Amino acid sequence: MKNYRVIHVLGLILAILLLFGCAEMQRTSAKASAPASTLDRVLLVGELRVGMSGDMPPMNMTTKEDKLIGLDADLAAVMANAMGVRLKLEKIPFDELLPALEVGRIDMIISNMTITPERNL
């Protein structure tokens, strides 16, 4: 009876170690490969890059020191904080925001951007 108990405990320990080993291998290989999504990249790098024009008060505007402030900047800060990542605000002219997003220069746009059928495409 004691032998069976020892065998079961050893088997349980072996199974736990095997699961932790597989999980660690999967986590390591996931870090080595390219991120599958923007969210994966943000979490992997630890930085959220947000684009805004800086010329649409009170949503976003620029201080004399060229710092982006306003409701959009505050919203971006709350999002980055909730994700546990650093925030990097990028001042980009409004008509260059979508191209910057498409090429991956920024992760998201918060700049008084409204939804249109063309933007949905």
C-alpha positions in Angstrom: 0.0 0.0 0.0 2.8 2.4 0.9 4.6 1.7 -2.4 1.5 2.6 -4.4 1.2 5.9 -2.5 4.9 6.7 -3.2 4.5 5.8 -6.9 1.4 8.0 -7.2 3.1 11.0 -5.5 6.2 10.6 -7.7 3.9 10.3 -10.8 2.1 13.5 -9.8 5.4 15.3 -9.2 6.7 14.1 -12.6 3.5 15.3 -14.3 3.7 18.7 -12.7 7.3 19.1 -13.7 6.5 18.0 -17.3 3.7 20.6 -17.5 5.8 23.4 -16.2 8.6 22.4 -18.6 6.2 22.4 -21.6 4.8 25.7 -20.5 8.2 27.3 -20.2 9.3 25.9 -23.6 6.1 27.4 -25.2 6.7 30.8 -23.5 10.4 30.8 -24.6 9.5 29.9 -28.2 6.7 32.5 -28.3 9.3 35.2 -27.3 11.7 34.1 -30.0 9.1 34.3 -32.8 7.5 37.5 -34.1 4.4 38.7 -32.2 1.1 37.5 -33.7 -0.7 40.7 -33.1 -0.3 44.3 -32.1 -1.4 43.5 -28.6 1.2 40.7 -28.4 3.9 43.1 -29.6 2.9 45.8 -27.0 3.0 43.3 -24.2 6.2 41.7 -25.4 8.0 45.0 -25.8 6.3 46.7 -22.8 5.4 49.9 -24.7 2.2 51.2 -26.2 2.9 53.7 -29.1 0.0 56.0 -29.6 -0.3 58.5 -32.4 -2.1 61.8 -32.2 -2.0 65.1 -34.1 -1.6 67.4 -31.1 -3.8 70.1 -32.6 -7.4 69.3 -31.7 -8.1 70.9 -28.3 -9.4 69.8 -25.9 -9.0 66.2 -27.2 -5.3 66.6 -27.8 -2.9 69.6 -27.9 0.7 70.4 -27.5 2.3 72.4 -24.6 5.0 75.0 -25.1 7.5 72.2 -24.2 6.0 70.1 -27.1 4.4 67.6 -24.8 1.1 66.1 -25.9 -1.8 66.7 -23.4 -5.6 66.5 -23.4 -8.3 63.9 -23.1 -6.8 61.7 -25.8 -3.4 61.7 -24.0 -5.1 61.0 -20.7 -7.1 58.1 -22.2 -3.9 56.6 -23.7 -2.2 56.9 -20.3 -5.0 55.0 -18.6 -4.9 52.3 -21.2 -1.1 51.8 -21.0 -1.3 51.8 -17.2 -4.1 49.1 -17.3 -1.9 47.0 -19.6 1.1 47.5 -17.4 3.3 49.0 -20.2 5.1 52.3 -20.8 3.3 54.9 -22.9 5.0 56.6 -25.9 2.9 59.4 -27.4 3.8 60.2 -31.1 2.9 63.6 -32.5 2.0 63.0 -36.1 0.1 65.2 -38.6 -3.5 64.1 -38.8 -3.3 63.0 -42.4 -0.2 60.8 -41.7 -1.8 58.9 -38.7 -3.4 56.1 -40.7 -0.3 55.4 -42.8 1.8 55.4 -39.6 -0.6 52.8 -38.2 -0.6 50.7 -41.3 3.2 50.4 -41.4 3.5 49.7 -37.7 5.1 52.9 -36.6 2.4 53.3 -34.0 0.2 50.7 -32.3 -3.0 52.8 -32.2 -4.5 56.2 -33.0 -6.3 58.4 -30.5 -6.7 61.7 -32.1 -10.4 62.7 -32.3 -10.6 60.0 -35.0 -14.2 59.2 -36.0 -15.5 56.1 -37.6 -16.2 56.3 -41.3 -17.0 53.5 -43.8 -13.6 54.1 -45.6 -11.7 53.8 -42.3 -13.5 50.6 -41.5 -12.1 49.1 -44.6 
